Amino acid sequence: MTDLSPGGTLPAGGALSVLPADHYLHPSLPTVWFGAVMFALTMYLALDGFDFGIGLLYATRDEEADRETLLAAFGPVWDANEVWLVAFGTMLLAAFPRVYSKLLADHYLVTIAFVMALLFRGVAPELREQRDEERWQRACDRSFVAGSALAPLFFGLLAGSWVFAVSPVSLPAVLTGVGLVALSVVTGAAFLAAKTRPELAASVSRYGIAATAVYLVGVVALLGVVVATDASGAGTIRSIPGVAVVVLSALAGCFGVVFAHREQYRAWLVSAFSLPILLATLLGALLYPTIYPSTGLTVADAAVSPLALNMTTVLGFPVLLVVLWYFRFLYGVFSGPVRSESYSP
């Protein structure tokens, strides 16, 4: 007998045209979409993360040529990188609308602050080119750096509050925000080192090495606080997968420092980008299967109706493949070294 429940088995010869409206294409489809949401989050942390890091490192440059080089390093891709934030929100809304609405409702002020930080970061380089006055350009530079620092901080507050079921101003959430800021500097420095001239690469690598230490210490402090307070996810952190992710993060950070000291910048870039991947993996492990810990809402309960999720799968995953192909093409085109004159806002 065919099981027509949402978690039931697919009828024999079950093509989409004869699939019951209350039956998923596959019983694990909600879990697949949870993985897709976390994949989009991973891509955002990695790609827009290094954008934030370059914005922070911009404050360390005094020479105009160096600042133009930093802008040129990510100028062709930073707008595209923010696509993954849109993808994260869109996937969350399409597959888990209850989580989307609850997340924004519970963290409205932090979300607005995050969006405002993105706005200031985005418009500052554009406005800077409109006037040659030193005072005007200095104000735009400050706006750019402030937005680059506050955006990952607020996003970390949001993520920490969501995952650990705490207030956005609590210690776990604050440590998550500070950790994302440090992680952004790590990936930003590694990206710049792999793309710019040796003198500038050596200079920014020092900040990346220091930020790596801050990030790793912050992660240990965060997990220690979560375990000590028995916050949401403490059990997962004590488990073998949780410990494994922490150990791999420490190894990636240490290898990255070694690569940076040896001026093996492409190897450092790979090591640095493994850190946001491991972080997102840990966040996913902490969330699953309870996708909204403060209410106990699980992935299976939060998923949209089978018919809607089936249609979203059929229509959405091909679009995701096209986006991935486009990013491969984009980064292939702009894979070479950068020069300051190559930036045009």
N, C-alpha and C positions, 0 to 999 in steps of 0.2 A: 504493500500500500504506500502511496506517495505521501510524504509528509509536507503539508502546505504551510507550516509555520515559518516565520522569518528565518529561523535557523535550520530549517529542514533541508532535505536533500533535493537535488534537481531532478525533475521527472525524466524518465527515459526518453532520449531524443529531444530533450528540452531546449529548443531554440527560443530566442527572445520573443518571437511572435506568439508562442503558446505558453510563455512563462506566466504563472499566476501573479496577480498584482501584489499579493502579500508574500512573495517568495524572492529572496535575494538570488542574484546570478550565482553566487557561491556563499555558503554559510559564513565564511570568514571575511566577507566584503567590508563590514564596518571596521575590522582590524586593518584591512588593506588601506582603507581611507585614513585611518589614524596614522599609519606609516607614511602616507602621502603628505599629510599635514606636517608631520615631524620632518619629512624630507625638505619641504618648502622652508620650514623654520631653520633647518641646517644651512640651506643655501643662503638664506638671508643673513644669518650670523656670520657666515664665512665671507660673503661677497660685499655686502654693505658694511660689514664690520671693518674690513681693511680701508674702506672709504672713510669711516669715522677716524680710524687710526692716522691716516694721512692728514686729515683735518687737524688732529691734535698735534702732530709733528710739524705742521705748518707754523705753529707758534714758536718753534725752536729756530726758525730760519730768519736771518737778518737781511741777507742779500736778496734783492728782487729777482735775480736770475734763479736762485734756488727755489723761491716761492713759485715762480712760473713753472719750474720743472716739476714740482710736487703736483700742481694743478694739472699739468700735462700728463702725468703718470696715470691718473684715473679719470681725466676729463671725458674720454670717449666711452667709458663704460659705467660711470656712476649712476646715471639715470636708469640704465638697463638693470643695474643691480637691485634697484628698489622694486623691480617687478616681483621679486620674491616675497616682499612684504605684502603686496597685493595678492599674490598667489596664496600665501599663508592665510590671509583673512578670507579670501574667496572660498578656498577649500574648507576651512572651518565652518563658514556659513552654509555651504552647500551640503556638507556631510553631517555636521553636528550643530545645527542652528541654536539649540538650547544652550550649548556651551558658549557660542559666539555672543549671544545676547546677554548671558549671565556675566561673561568676562568683561564686556564693555560696561555693563550697568554697575558692576561692583568696583570697577577701576576707571570710572569716567574721568576724573581729574588727572590721573596719571596718563591716561591715553591722550587727552587733549594736550597735556604738557609735552608728551612725546611728539605729537604731530607738529606742535609749534616749534619745537627744536629742529625737526626736519625742515620746516619752512625757512627758518632763519639760516640754517646751513645751506639750503639750496639756492636762495636768492642772493646771498652775500657775494659770491664770486661774480654773478651777473651784474649786480649794482656797482661793484668795484670798478668795472671797466667803463662806467658811464661818465665819471669825472676824474680829473687828474689831481685834484686837491689832496694833499697829504692827510689832512684831518679826516676827510671823507673815506679815503682808502683804509686808514687805520681803524675807523669805526666798522667798516665792512669786514676787515680781517678779524676783528674781535668777535663780531657776530658769527663768522664762519667757524672760528675755533670754539666758541661757546656752544653753538649748535652741535658741533661734532662731539663735544664732551657730554652734553646733556642728553642727547638722543639715546646713546647706549645705556646711560645711567637710568633714564626713565623706563626704557624697555626692560632693563634688568629688574627694576622694581616691580614692573608688571609681571614678568615671568616668575620671579621669586615668590611674589604673593600668590600667584595662581598655583604653582607647583607645590609649595609648602603650606598652603592654606593659612597664611598669616597676613597681617596688615602690611600695606606697602611701605610703611615707615618702620617696620620691625627689623631686627638685626639680620635674619636670614635674607630678607628682600634687599636690604641695603648692601649686604655683602655680595649678593648676586649682581646688583647694579655696578658696584665698584669692580667686580671681576670682569664684567663685560667691557668696561672702559679699558682695563689693563689688557684684556685679550685683543681689543681693537688696535691698541698700540703695537702689540706683538705682530699681528698679521699685516698691519700697515707698514711697519718698519721692514718686515721681510719682503713685502711686495716692492717697496721702493728700492731696497738693496739689490733685488734681482733685475730692476729696470733702469737704474740710473748709473751715473759715472762712479768710479771707485771711491773718489774723495767723499762724495755725498753718501754713498752706501756705507762707508766706514763710520761716518758721523751718525747716521740714523740708527745703525745697528746697536750702538751703545744704549739708546733708549729702548730698543726692542729687547735687549738682554735684561735690562732692569725691569721692564714690564713683565717679562716672563717670570721672574722671581716673585714679583708682586702677585701675579695671577695664580701661581702655584700655591703660594702661602695663603692667598685668599680662598682658594678652593678647599684647602685643608681646614681653614678656620670655619668656613661655611658648613662643611659636612660635620665638623666637630660640634658646632652649635646646634645643628639639626638633630644629631644623635643625643646630645646632652639634654635638649628640651623635649625629645621624643616627638618632634613635629612630624607632619605628614611626610612620608618617604623615608623615615629613619630606618625602618625594617629593610627596605631595598638597599640602602647604603651599607648596611651590615652584611648583606648577602654577597655571595661570590661574584655575580655580575657587577654589582656596584663597586666592590673593591677592585675588580679587574679594570674598570674604566678609569678609576682614580690612578691606579698604578701605570696604566698606559699613558695617561695624560702627563704624569711626572716624567716618564721616559721620553715622551715626545718633546717636552719642554727642555729636558737636559740635553738631548741630542741637538735640538735647535740651537742652544747656546754654544755647543761645540762647533756646529757648522758655521755659526755667525763669527766666532773667533777665528776660524780657519778661512774665512771669506768664501766659503762654499755656499753662496747665497741662494742658488736654486734649490739645493738640498734643504736649506733653512726654510725656504718658502713652503716646500712640501710638508716639513715637520710642523711649521706654524699653522698651516691650514688643517692639519689633523686635530688641532686643539678644539676649534669650534665644532668639528664633526663629533669628537668624543663628548663634548659638553652637551650637544643636542641629543646624543645617544643616552647619556645619563638622565637628561630631562624626560625623554620618552620612557625610559625604564621606571622613573619615579612616578610618572602619570599612569601608565598602563597597569591594570585595566580600568582604574578609576580616573576618568579623564578630568573630572572636576572635584578634587579632594575635599573642598570645604562643604560640599553638599552630598558627597558620596556617589555622584552620578557616574555610571560606568560607560564604557565605549558602546556596549550593546544597547543600553537604555537611551543613550544620547543620540544615537544614529537616526537619521531621517527615515521616513517610510521606505520599504523595499522598492516600490515602483520609482520613487524619486531618486533613490541612490543608484538603482540600475541605469536609469537614463543619464544621470550625472556621470556614471562610469563610462558608458558608451560614448558620450559626447566629450567628456572632459579629458580623459587620458590621451587621446590623440593630440589634443591641444598642448598638453604637457610635453609630449614628445617633440612637437614642433618648437616649443620654447627651448627645450634642451638643445636641439640642433642649432637654433639661432645663437645661443650662448657659446656653443663650441665654435661656430663660425666667427662670432664677434671677437672672442679672445684670440682666435687664430690670426685674424687680421691685425690686431693691435698687440701682437706678442713680442715685438722687438723693443729695443731700448728707446727711451724718450728723450726729447730735447725741449727746452722751454718754449721755443718758437712754434712747437707743434700744437700748443694749446690755443684754442679759439672758443671763448665762451658763447 
